[in-house]
Amino acid sequence: MRILRQLCRHPKKWPIRHVFQVFFVAILSVSLFVAVLLYLFSRPGHGGRGDFTHELLLRHEASQNHHYSQTSGDGRPNSKDSKKKKPFFRLLPWDATPTQSLLSSTHNNWSSTGTPKCSLFTCLDIHRCGSHGHSLSLYLYPLRRWEVDGVALPPPSKQFLQIVNTLRRSTYWVTDPKDACILIPTLDTLYMTEESTLTMMRVLSSLPHWGQNGKNHLIFTFSSSGHTAFLSSEAIVASVEFPVSLYQPGFNIPLILPNPLLSDNPKLSIKNDDNISNRQQTKIDSEIVKRRKNQDQWFRDRKFVAISTTHLPFFLLEDPGSILVLDVCKGRPLISYWERCSVTEGKLRIFSYPQVLQQTDFCIIYRNLGGPLLWDVMSVGCIPVILADFQRLPFDDVLDWSRMAILVYEQDLDELSSILRGVSERRKLRLKAQVKLIFTQYFENMGRITETVLEVLQDRIFSHQARPIHAWNHHPTLDLVEQPLFNPASSPGEVGFTAVILAYERVPSLFQVISRLDKVPSLAKIIVVWNNQKKRPPAYSSWPVTSKAIKVVQMTSNKMSNRFFPFDEIETEAVFSLDDDIVMLTTDEVEFGFQTWREFPERIVGFPSRTHIWDNTTKRWRYESEWMNQVSMVLTGAAFYHKYWHHAFTHEMPATIRNIVDDTMNCEDIAINFLVAATTGQPPIKVTPRKKFKCPTCSNNEMLSSDSSHMIERTQCVNRFAEIYGFMPLLGAEWRADPVLYRNQDAALSLKLKKYKDVGSL
């Protein structure tokens, strides 16, 4: 400051050295000021790249939670909501640091708005896909040898040639690239290294139809460095081990890596190296037989198998002694791949691989979805136990992994043994059957995997005719019926529906219900199931006069399951199950419910709705009657369904469930919701906004639901039924069907446009 004052007073007498001092101070001040600004703008919440980093981290967490909320239907709750205290740690993929897995300055597939960069609407020219009607079309570049800077690229691998041959045999293959929706390069990109990534991108950029960024192209790769590089383009990437942070939903396709040593000959129990002589192989076979005899008893004490789990943190396991840990045998080059070793109590034990996996029900895979381990496990019928929070599962947008695997959050690793011991034998059988089905149908070899990729693209691009999830995961021996539940045509409306009313002694409300039903245009017949053996039905002369026939069936025993008996008098496909005290429904509401059911004949469509929620305190399911945004049950006190369910309820549903219903005089509506959801894999549909269904003229003594133990019994039923089925089949839906313009209160408009005018609000 002293120097500056001298400069201002005597600028001409100021020494030259002072000029340099001032100049240096000025530069230093400006530098400090710029540094402070950069620091402020880089902080989260203050804009700049730091804010983007913060948002992307949050998106990564959200996408991780969203992924497992879709695939965890195995009866376990979202452990993120659990109140149990967990160790304060976070398990990250060992092949990348957190910043590497979430952010990349060169390969960032998220736009600045927080949405994926590519989708079918942004990185696919959909107009190319209409030249063959509603069918996919693909063009395969000619197969050729490539040279880059005078150096020839390696010849295609056997697996890549299998992909090419499958594509050529496909009905989607076309010879003219102008007619193709999808273009597939014949450059082998399956196994790439970081060094070869740039070379492959140069070759792809030189393709005649690649354009600027590879739009409408499909690339197969089995290497993490490959899909990371290709995500910078607009090509559809089908790859293994997709990180949640890089996956573009509805655009990329997660794959499974088939074992090239087993997929060509899955029946081969032991495959030899070419250098092994017959004498050596005979010695190996005898060693395997001896080894198997000595270790059978020891193996029975280990209930579960974990394969190649060098990175599994065993200090978190609840019962590490129950888990057999297998790793590659080191120092045994003779048959290294066909053996797995385990060191327990200081002793080395050698097992034949993959045969050893057949001796257990559960095979634990910890994060390693990029290798062939998952394929090996499924090939022998072992149930995969997957701990991989950061990775997408193969074809998980169409395959329901909760039907064939146990999905466990990594933070629940300490409860792993308890979770696996809690799986019932019935559920194990269902899981194993589903593993065999999915493996045979989609994963068995490279050709099947390629065909599955094409079918996924067909359903994505032509989504209006896509197969439902049930069709992708259908098992003929586990599901009860194929037709008529999944008939593509709607149920004929002119036939109408049959109303089945369960009655006991509330005659006035019963007659009121019948009188209202008679005004419904689509009513065909009324069947009254009289459940009272002590009191006969009212005299014929006292019944209301109706335009439709009324049939009264006197039951020999008072059972709640009587309402679902397959009566011969039910001649229509549609059944309207009704309690004798539901007097509040209007004619328009019932008619609208029937017309809605005609569009969804495989589901339960009705009015009173309930849901089930997981109680983190009791670790059990809870039946919930409060009004919530989610519906997983529609009560049959007022519901439409197909008459087939009467047959299934009486003859095909587990008899234990029917006995529980009849013994408790409760839960028959819960039971049929379980049955329909377990068979179809679809939730029920609630119609109209009406929520209150309590009889206004009935006393509490006449209503079973007024008993204080009623709700407790229904919660017990939900848990007991889930145990019997071996899983929780109920699915939630967060929408309902309402008539068009039902909210509009304009009287003039109602007369002109509204078809269903009398729809209650509550």
Disulfide bonds with the S-S distance in Angstrom:
Cys118-Cys123 2.01
Cys129-Cys181 1.85
Cys329-Cys341 1.80
Cys363-Cys382 2.16
Cys667-Cys717 2.04
Cys695-Cys698 2.21
